[in-house]
């Protein structure tokens, strides 16, 4: 058994274990190891784990795992955190072009310390499920407006939706939303974590797009999103059902580093 370096980063309270795997020493098929490392009592602890790897034509590849050990879809807060990690490794300066599960992404550093703009995929469809909206922003999201979100039973109600007949097999992230000043307050039940997290980047992005659709807005838009772990900002262009130039903007901060044996 050998010891290996790991790093912890967080974006608006969404926390991740990050490993430089350009040497290929981490077995990306070892779901049990990922799950053990993400365990908050028996491991390092994190909402997910990311590997930074070589990718031809890109600065790096982001391989993302949910805390349950399964390789996941796109993670917005994780994307900003791995960009910060690449900067700290000296791989990039103020811009990044990287590969993720849903394709290529560009990211830009802000002068404001610790903030990063991450370009998300274009979205050309918003579906409805009753009074809820379904949006895929690199990960699938269910979005429902509620009243009294501070006291709302997010885990109980989110789990019911995530494990309903419609979504049980593939899973879905469930976002509960309430108007908050010029933007929205969002709480999210995340599949793969199977619990509420302090933030969800693809979820905040999905909420901003769904609410623009809900309010029939068009043009160059900017939506502040408040989450339990802080604040995010979503910028995008909307024309009918087409959303382009979608950017998730928020903090990405180094927390600590250490060694772990496997």
C-alpha positions, 0 to 999 in steps of 0.5 A: 500500500502506497501513499498518494497526494490529494487536494480538497477544493470547495465551490460555494460549499460543494466540496471535492477531493481532487487528484492529479492523475496524469501519471495514471496511478489512480484506477478510474474503475475502482468505485469502492475506492472512490466511495471510501475516500468520499466517506466523511467518517472513514475517508477524506470526505467530499461530495465527489472526487475528480481526477485531472488527466491528460487529454489531447487538444485540451489543457486537461481532462476532468473525470468526475465521480459522485460520492457513491463511487460511480463515474458521474456526469458534468459537475459545475462547481467541480468544474470551477474547482478543477480549473483552480487546481490546474491553475495551482499546479501551473498548468494554466494561467487565466484561461482553461480549455478542458474536457469533461463528460459532456464535452469541452468547456472554457473557463476564465479567472476573475480579478475578484479573488477566487471567482471563476466563470465556467462556460456550460453547454448550450440548452435547446429544450426545457420539458415540463413534468406537471408544474415542474421543469426538467432541464439538462445542463450537463446533468439532469435536473428537476426544478420546482417552485415552492414557498417557505424553502428555508423550512422545506423538507428537501431530503424527504421530498427530493428523495421521493422524486428522485426514486419515483418511477419516472426517474428511479433508473437514471436518477435526477437531481431535484432543485427546490426554488423560491424567489429571492430579491432579484434572483432565487434561493435554491436547495438541491437534493443530489443523486449520487450523494443521495442527500442535500448538498450546500450547492449544485452548479449545474442545478443553479444553472438549470434553475436560472434557465428554467426561471427565464423560461417560466417568466418568458424572458429573452435577451442577455440575462443574468440571474443571481442564485443563493445557495446554502453555501454561498452565492452563484451567478448565471449569465446566458443568452436566451432566444425562445427555447435556445440558451447559449453563452451560458456561464456559471460564475462563482468561487472555487477555493483550495481547502487543504492537501494531504496524503492518503494510502490505497 
